[in-house]
Amino acid sequence: MFMTLLNSQLIPDEPLSLSLLPSCRDHQQALADRLSLSNQLAGSQDELPVRRMKDSYIEVHLPLGTDPTLREKYLNYHKGVRFGRILEDLDSLAVLICYSHTHNKALQRSPLSIVTALVDKIDMRKQVIHPDCDIKFTGHVTWVGKTSIEAKMHMSQYHDGAYTPVLDATFVMVARDPENKRAAFVNPLKPEGPEEEELFQQGEINKTRRIELSTASLLKVAPTAEERKIVHSLFLNTLDTKTVSFRSRVLPPNSVWMEDAKVKGLEICHPQERNIFNRIFGGFLMRKAYELGWANACAYGGCRPNLVAVDDILFQKPVEIGSLLLLSSQVCYTEGNYIQVRVHTEVLDPLTRHHNTTNVFHFTFVTDKDVPNIVPQSYGESMLYLDGKRHFNQTLESQ
């Protein structure tokens, strides 16, 4: 069964239930035991055997149709499926796939710590997920670098006598040493046949695209000439024609100032959401960010939004137990009945008052009716607007 599989302590990045949570002393002992595995790490990738894509193939089932107790965990108040729970399961499955790829039968325990680096893309193929129908997840490794692994997963649901596609997901994972302090080598991957060659080449393209996007980030370089025209046009549309002053701004009809389209939240990071490394489980962070982003889109559009895509979730820093996690959701771009939401998470140190960014999430939602236009006022908000437009355009291109 799916839940039995994902709740296994064999998966280091999965949260432990309260009944299984060890004491601090037990946890420290577990970390000490993992430290002893360091001498089992490969000195280079050439030392590791080549793997095939089918070596990491996994199929697991979520029996929502036959297990009422399990269904209760996934049910939302609209009698649909909580997508935040699906994000948690995808994260756990990606980790499991990568451990299958790197599995060494000669070792009782893996010396690798595999953690989520990036959610490259999640594309929805179906907006309705039935709460009383079984779900099937499949996935395998599709590309490998020296220390990183790309895993593609597909989710389908059994309805009207057949399984139909629901979503496609691409995660990028990284391998670390037993203490999760430095990079570790992973097994190389050898594609077999034209289909696998195409998947592997797509992984190379994805890597190149991520590098190009990072290089062109608005945090590093100025907007393009076309984007500068967009910002100037937005500014001109908000000028007060009566005063003709740069300081006097007027909100256009059917519009909302970006400053007024925020929803914020706070999470105290309790031990039950920790993984084996005594850090907060990445799937939990994704669930919380998604639910805050959805709530913001719902409030902004005045109706229930549906998720179109999740794009470019970057895990910059781990979140420690006991952290004060601040979540800030911002509607940053709108077009017709689409809402682009950015969720920024940061950890607050209550003693030093220092803020450190841990994650940035991008969600694209669609509603049944057109929504008000979002309008930036400051230069910083204009950059958020352009960044949101970039992510929105990428989403449309992949649909």
NORMOJO-V254342 format. One record per residue. SS is DSSP state (H for helix, E for strand, C for the rest). Layout:
# NORMOJO-V254342
SS / SS
This chain:
# NORMOJO-V254342
C / H / H / H / H / H / C / C / C / C / C / C / C / C / C / C / C / H / H / H / C / C / C / H / H / H / H / H / H / H / H / H / H / H / H / H / H / H / H / H / C / C / C / C / H / H / H / C / C / C / E / C / H / H / H / H / C / E / E / E / E / E / C / C / C / C / C / H / H / H / H / H / H / H / E / C / C / C / C / C / E / C / H / H / H / H / H / H / H / H / H / H / H / H / H / H / H / H / H / H / H / C / C / C / C / C / C / C / C / C / C / C / E / E / E / E / E / E / E / E / E / E / E / E / C / C / C / C / C / C / C / C / C / C / E / E / E / E / E / E / E / E / E / E / C / C / C / E / E / E / E / E / E / E / E / E / E / E / E / C / C / E / E / E / E / E / E / E / E / E / E / E / E / E / E / E / C / C / C / C / C / C / E / C / C / C / C / C / E / C / C / C / H / H / H / H / H / H / H / H / H / H / H / H / H / H / H / H / H / H / H / H / H / H / H / C / C / C / C / C / C / C / C / C / H / H / H / H / H / H / H / H / H / H / H / H / H / C / E / C / C / C / C / C / C / C / C / C / E / C / C / C / C / C / E / E / E / H / H / H / C / E / E / E / E / E / E / E / C / C / H / H / H / E / C / C / C / C / E / E / C / H / H / H / H / H / H / H / H / H / H / H / H / H / H / H / H / H / H / H / H / C / C / C / C / E / E / E / E / E / E / E / E / E / E / C / C / C / C / E / C / C / C / E / E / E / E / E / E / E / E / E / E / E / E / C / C / E / E / E / E / E / E / E / E / E / E / E / C / C / C / C / C / C / E / E / E / E / E / E / E / E / E / E / E / E / C / C / C / C / C / C / E / E / E / C / C / C / H / H / H / H / H / H / H / H / H / H / H / H / H / H / H / H / H / H / H / H / C
